[in-house]
């Protein structure tokens, strides 16, 4: 990264674009805690998170998805969601033995929340399907539902449109917009599908060679000569 600096407004759907090698995924790795920065500051809600591990940023409400979904293939769609909330009473063998009614009550609450999340992303019809049997687009929706199970403040979405057909892409876009409007979730989206970015994201941040070179509305970014130069006329 080269003196990369940006600010994202709460509740916004911010697009992060740039040519291959611009540093977008590296930025996600730094913000989420997958990689520790050698300098600079990363602040979430007024609190510095640079140097934190991924489980620590998760506890603060930061969720991150990946270009290739990482579902639990041999578990059902519902079970994939029920794994997310942590810690759970049933994880303690002693509490499971001594207070089974508390475990059962919590499981009912988590199951109800998971079913609500599946309904939110239009996957209710696949509740009991093995996650490994889903299509790429359905797996992307499942990942989005998993982030919602954690009541996130900030979600980093890595190429949600990659490998997804246009019908499911509309569902993904609608779910992102609804989560932003109704739940106040902040999104930063890495994406090469310019149609999706220009329709869904505002503002859009453009990176090249590890630095931010432009930021603005979709129209402003499209007309910025620095962006045209960065893409060398080969925007996608």
C-alpha positions in Angstrom: 0.0 0.0 0.0 1.2 3.5 -0.8 -0.1 6.1 1.7 -3.6 4.7 1.1 -6.2 6.8 2.9 -10.0 6.7 2.8 -13.1 7.3 4.9 -16.4 5.4 4.6 -19.6 6.9 5.9 -21.8 4.7 8.2 -24.7 3.1 6.4 -23.2 3.7 2.9 -22.6 1.1 0.2 -19.2 2.0 -1.0 -17.7 0.5 -4.2 -14.0 -0.2 -4.3 -12.7 -0.7 -7.8 -9.4 -0.6 -9.7 -7.4 -2.7 -12.1 -5.9 -6.1 -11.1 -3.1 -5.5 -8.6 -4.4 -2.2 -7.4 -4.3 -3.4 -3.8 -8.1 -3.9 -3.1 -7.8 -7.4 -1.6 -4.7 -6.3 0.4 -6.8 -3.5 1.8 -9.5 -5.9 2.9 -6.9 -8.2 4.5 -5.5 -5.2 6.5 -8.9 -3.9 7.6 -10.3 -7.3 8.6 -7.2 -8.3 10.5 -6.0 -11.1 8.2 -2.7 -9.2 7.7 -1.1 -6.8 10.2 -0.2 -3.4 8.8 3.4 -2.1 9.2 2.2 1.4 9.7 -0.8 3.8 9.7 -4.1 3.6 11.4 -7.4 1.7 10.8 -10.3 3.1 12.8 -13.8 1.5 13.2 -16.4 3.5 15.0 -13.8 5.7 16.7 -11.7 2.7 17.8 -8.4 1.8 16.3 -8.4 -1.8 15.0 -5.0 -2.0 13.2 -3.1 -4.9 14.5 -6.2 -6.8 15.7 -6.8 -10.4 14.7 -9.8 -11.4 12.6 -11.7 -12.9 15.6 -11.2 -9.5 17.4 -12.6 -7.4 14.5 -15.5 -9.9 14.2 -16.4 -9.2 17.8 -16.5 -5.5 17.0 -19.0 -6.1 14.2 -16.7 -6.3 11.1 -17.5 -9.2 8.7 -15.6 -10.1 5.6 -16.6 -12.4 2.7 -14.4 -13.9 0.0 -14.5 -14.2 -3.8 -14.7 -18.0 -3.4 -17.4 -18.8 -0.9 -16.2 -20.8 2.2 -19.4 -22.6 3.2 -19.5 -25.8 5.4 -20.3 -28.1 2.5 -21.5 -31.1 4.5 -23.8 -29.0 6.7 -27.2 -27.7 5.8 -27.9 -24.1 4.9 -29.6 -23.6 8.2 -26.7 -25.2 10.2 -24.2 -23.0 8.4 -26.0 -19.9 9.8 -26.5 -21.4 13.3 -22.8 -21.7 13.7 -22.2 -18.0 13.4 -23.2 -16.5 16.8 -20.5 -16.8 19.4 -20.0 -17.8 22.1 -22.9 -20.2 22.5 -23.9 -21.9 25.8 -23.8 -25.3 24.2 -20.1 -24.9 23.5 -19.4 -25.6 27.2 -19.8 -29.3 28.0 -20.6 -28.5 31.6 -23.3 -26.0 30.8 -24.7 -28.5 28.2 -25.0 -31.1 31.0 -26.1 -29.0 33.9 -28.4 -26.5 32.1 -29.8 -28.3 29.0 -32.9 -26.1 29.1 -30.8 -23.0 28.6 -29.0 -24.6 25.6 -32.3 -25.6 24.0 -33.7 -22.1 24.6 -30.7 -20.5 23.0 -30.8 -22.9 20.0 -34.4 -22.0 19.4 -33.5 -18.3 19.4 -30.6 -18.8 17.0 -32.7 -21.0 14.7 -35.4 -18.4 14.6 -32.8 -15.7 13.7 -31.3 -18.0 11.0 -34.6 -18.6 9.4 -35.3 -14.9 9.4 -31.9 -14.3 7.7 -32.7 -16.9 5.1 -36.0 -15.3 4.4 -34.2 -12.0 4.1 -31.9 -13.2 1.3 -34.6 -15.4 -0.3 -33.1 -18.8 0.5 -35.8 -20.2 2.7 -36.6 -22.9 0.2 -33.1 -24.3 0.6 -33.1 -24.4 4.5 -32.3 -28.1 4.7 -30.2 -28.4 1.6 -26.5 -29.2 2.0 -24.6 -26.0 1.4 -22.1 -27.7 -0.9 -25.0 -28.4 -3.3 -25.8 -24.7 -3.9 -25.0 -22.8 -7.0 -22.3 -20.1 -6.9 -24.9 -17.3 -6.6 -26.8 -19.1 -3.9 -23.6 -19.6 -1.9 -23.0 -15.8 -2.2 -26.4 -15.2 -0.8 -25.6 -17.7 2.0 -22.4 -15.8 2.8 -24.4 -12.6 3.0 -26.9 -14.3 5.4 -24.0 -15.4 7.5 -22.8 -11.9 7.9 -26.3 -10.7 8.9 -26.3 -13.4 11.7 -23.5 -11.5 13.4 -25.4 -8.2 13.5 -22.5 -6.5 11.6 -21.6 -2.8 11.6 -19.3 -3.1 8.5 -19.3 -5.8 5.9 -16.4 -6.2 3.4 -17.8 -8.0 0.3 -15.2 -9.4 -2.1 -16.7 -9.7 -5.7 -20.2 -10.8 -4.9 -21.1 -10.8 -8.6 -18.3 -13.2 -9.6 -19.7 -16.3 -11.3 -23.3 -15.3 -10.5 -26.1 -15.4 -13.1 -28.1 -12.1 -13.6 -31.2 -13.4 -11.8 -29.4 -14.2 -8.6 -27.3 -11.1 -8.9 -30.5 -9.1 -8.7 -31.3 -10.9 -5.5 -27.9 -10.2 -4.1 -28.1 -6.5 -5.0 -31.6 -6.2 -3.4 -30.4 -7.9 -0.2 -27.4 -5.6 0.1 -29.5 -2.5 -0.4 -32.2 -3.7 2.0 -29.6 -4.5 4.7 -28.1 -1.0 4.3 -31.5 0.8 4.4 -33.3 -1.3 7.0 -30.5 -2.5 9.2 -28.0 0.3 8.8 -25.2 -2.0 7.7 -22.2 -0.4 6.1 -20.8 -2.1 3.0 -17.5 -1.9 1.1 -17.7 -3.9 -2.1 -14.8 -5.0 -4.3 -16.3 -5.6 -7.7 -15.3 -5.8 -11.4 -18.9 -5.8 -12.6 -19.2 -2.1 -13.4 -22.9 -2.3 -14.1 -23.5 -3.5 -10.5 -21.1 -1.0 -9.0 -22.5 2.0 -10.9 -26.1 1.0 -10.0 -25.6 0.0 -6.4 -22.7 1.9 -4.9 -22.3 5.6 -3.9 -19.6 6.7 -3.3 -17.1 4.8 -5.4 -13.4 4.7 -4.5 -10.9 3.9 -7.2 -7.5 2.4 -6.4 -4.3 1.9 -8.5 -0.8 0.8 -7.4 -1.8 0.6 -3.8 -3.2 4.2 -3.5 -6.6 5.9 -3.8 -6.7 7.9 -7.0 -10.3 9.0 -7.1 -13.5 9.1 -5.1 -17.0 10.3 -6.0 -20.4 9.5 -7.3 -20.7 7.0 -10.2 -20.9 9.8 -12.7 -17.9 11.6 -11.3 -15.8 8.5 -11.3 -16.8 7.6 -14.9 -15.7 11.0 -16.1 -12.4 11.2 -14.1 -9.4 11.1 -16.4 -7.3 9.5 -13.7 -9.6 6.5 -13.7 -9.5 6.2 -17.4 -5.8 6.3 -17.3 -5.6 3.7 -14.6 -7.7 1.2 -16.6 -5.9 2.0 -19.8 -9.1 2.0 -21.7 -9.9 -1.6 -20.6 -12.5 -1.1 -17.9 -14.9 -4.0 -17.1 
